[in-house]
Amino acid sequence: MLPSPVRRGVGGEVNLMKEILLSVDSVTPMKCTFDECREYTRTFAKSFYFSSYLLPKEKRAAAYAIYTFCRYADNIVDGNFSDPSFDTRSKFIPVMNFLDEIYSASDVNSKLINNSAFARTVMKYQIPRKYFDDLIDGVCMDTEHKRYNTFAELENYCYKVASVVGLIMTEIFGYSHKAALPYA
């Protein structure tokens, strides 16, 4: 379980939880339980967290797991824009390996699946791997591109960092026809 906030100093509360969660190494979608994903979402996405209470409990938990993955991916690249030696894509090797394990798992009751809220969510809702690959490619573009020269390049970036999240959530919410996907 993650630690609770503590009071420090004269000026008020320092949120230890936030300090811990900001460390990319401390919270990963590979290890987080549904409770930890909920706390992560509550800490970093207050509006989303409170609006998520409109979702059924099961879909809400899945949304927290997806948020944790997306935030984790974004945190890997945040703050590394000016460091030319930062190899963004190599930082995602453990994440890509984890995705490989999820998508090659034949047993939904495996230890890997049961120990990760994200893995359980991906398996349960059969979320296409391509969405996560595109998302990772998009966040890597944050450090690789300073300016997009055409609208098509910008549109590609927007698809990868935003639209795929809508597509992932559509898999969780459910749909009756693939014609719904372009509207995600």
C-alpha positions in Angstrom: 0.0 0.0 0.0 1.2 3.5 -0.7 1.9 5.9 2.2 -0.5 8.5 3.2 0.1 12.3 3.1 2.1 13.7 6.0 2.4 17.2 7.6 5.7 18.9 7.4 6.9 22.4 8.1 5.2 25.5 9.4 3.5 26.4 6.1 1.2 23.5 5.8 1.0 20.1 4.2 3.5 18.5 1.9 1.9 15.6 0.1 4.4 12.7 0.5 2.1 10.6 -1.7 2.6 13.1 -4.6 6.4 13.1 -4.1 6.4 9.3 -4.2 4.1 9.0 -7.2 6.1 11.5 -9.2 9.1 9.2 -9.1 8.8 7.2 -12.3 10.5 4.2 -10.6 8.2 4.1 -7.6 4.8 3.5 -9.2 4.6 1.6 -12.4 1.6 0.1 -14.2 3.5 -3.2 -14.1 3.1 -3.4 -10.3 0.1 -1.3 -9.3 -3.0 -2.8 -7.8 -6.5 -1.3 -8.5 -6.3 0.5 -5.1 -3.0 2.0 -6.0 -4.3 3.1 -9.4 -7.3 4.7 -7.8 -5.0 6.6 -5.4 -2.7 7.7 -8.2 -5.6 9.0 -10.2 -7.1 10.8 -7.1 -3.7 12.5 -6.6 -3.0 13.6 -10.1 -6.4 13.9 -11.9 -8.8 15.3 -9.4 -11.5 16.3 -11.9 -11.3 13.0 -13.7 -11.3 11.1 -10.4 -14.5 12.7 -9.2 -16.3 12.5 -12.5 -15.3 8.8 -12.7 -17.8 8.1 -10.0 -20.5 8.3 -12.7 -19.0 5.1 -14.1 -19.9 1.6 -12.8 -17.4 0.5 -10.2 -15.8 -2.1 -12.6 -15.3 0.4 -15.4 -14.1 3.0 -13.0 -11.4 0.7 -11.7 -10.3 0.0 -15.3 -10.2 3.7 -16.1 -7.9 4.2 -13.1 -5.6 1.5 -14.4 -5.5 3.1 -17.9 -4.9 6.5 -16.4 -2.0 5.2 -14.4 -0.4 3.7 -17.5 -0.9 6.9 -19.6 0.5 9.1 -16.8 3.4 6.8 -16.3 4.3 7.0 -20.0 4.0 10.7 -19.9 6.2 11.0 -16.8 9.0 9.1 -18.5 9.5 11.9 -21.0 8.5 14.9 -18.9 11.4 17.1 -17.9 13.8 15.6 -20.5 13.2 17.9 -23.4 16.4 19.8 -23.2 18.7 16.8 -22.5 20.1 15.7 -25.9 21.6 12.5 -24.3 18.2 11.4 -23.1 17.2 8.3 -25.1 13.4 8.4 -24.8 12.7 5.1 -26.6 15.2 3.1 -24.5 13.3 4.2 -21.4 10.3 2.4 -22.7 12.0 -1.0 -23.2 10.6 -2.3 -19.8 7.2 -1.1 -20.7 7.3 -2.6 -24.2 8.5 -5.9 -22.6 5.6 -5.8 -20.2 3.2 -5.3 -23.0 4.8 -8.2 -24.8 4.2 -10.4 -21.8 0.5 -9.3 -21.5 -0.3 -9.9 -25.1 1.5 -13.2 -25.2 0.0 -14.5 -21.9 -2.1 -17.6 -22.6 -3.3 -17.9 -19.0 -5.5 -15.0 -17.8 -4.9 -16.3 -14.2 -1.1 -16.0 -14.5 0.8 -14.2 -11.7 1.6 -11.4 -14.1 -2.0 -10.7 -14.9 -3.2 -11.0 -11.3 -0.5 -8.7 -9.9 -1.2 -5.8 -12.2 -4.4 -3.9 -12.5 -3.3 -2.6 -15.9 -2.6 -6.1 -17.2 -6.0 -7.4 -15.9 -7.7 -4.4 -17.5 -6.0 -5.0 -20.9 -6.9 -8.7 -20.8 -10.5 -8.3 -19.6 -11.4 -5.6 -22.2 -9.2 -7.1 -25.0 -7.7 -3.6 -25.7 -5.7 -3.7 -28.9 -1.9 -3.6 -28.5 -1.7 -1.0 -31.3 -3.3 1.6 -29.1 -0.5 1.4 -26.4 2.2 1.3 -29.1 0.8 4.4 -30.6 0.5 6.1 -27.3 4.2 5.4 -26.5 5.2 6.6 -29.9 3.3 9.8 -29.3 4.8 10.6 -26.0 8.3 9.9 -27.4 7.5 12.5 -30.1 7.4 15.0 -27.3 11.2 14.9 -27.0 11.9 14.2 -30.7 10.0 17.0 -32.4 10.1 20.6 -31.6 7.7 21.7 -34.4 5.4 20.1 -36.8 5.7 21.4 -40.3 2.4 20.2 -41.6 -1.1 19.7 -40.3 -0.9 16.0 -41.1 2.2 15.7 -38.8 0.4 17.5 -36.0 -2.7 15.4 -36.5 -0.7 12.3 -36.3 0.8 13.5 -33.0 -2.6 14.4 -31.6 -4.0 11.0 -32.6 -1.2 9.2 -30.7 -1.3 11.2 -27.5 -5.0 11.9 -27.2 -7.3 10.0 -29.6 -5.8 6.6 -28.7 -6.8 7.2 -25.1 -10.4 7.7 -26.3 -10.2 4.5 -28.3 -8.8 2.6 -25.2 -11.7 4.0 -23.1 -14.2 3.0 -25.8 -13.0 -0.6 -25.4 -13.8 -0.3 -21.7 -17.1 1.4 -22.1 -18.1 -0.9 -24.9 -19.7 -0.3 -28.2 -22.0 -2.2 -30.5 -20.5 -1.3 -33.9 -17.0 -0.3 -35.1 -18.6 2.8 -36.7 -18.4 4.3 -33.2 -14.6 4.2 -33.1 -13.9 7.3 -35.3 -15.9 9.3 -32.8 -13.8 8.2 -29.8 
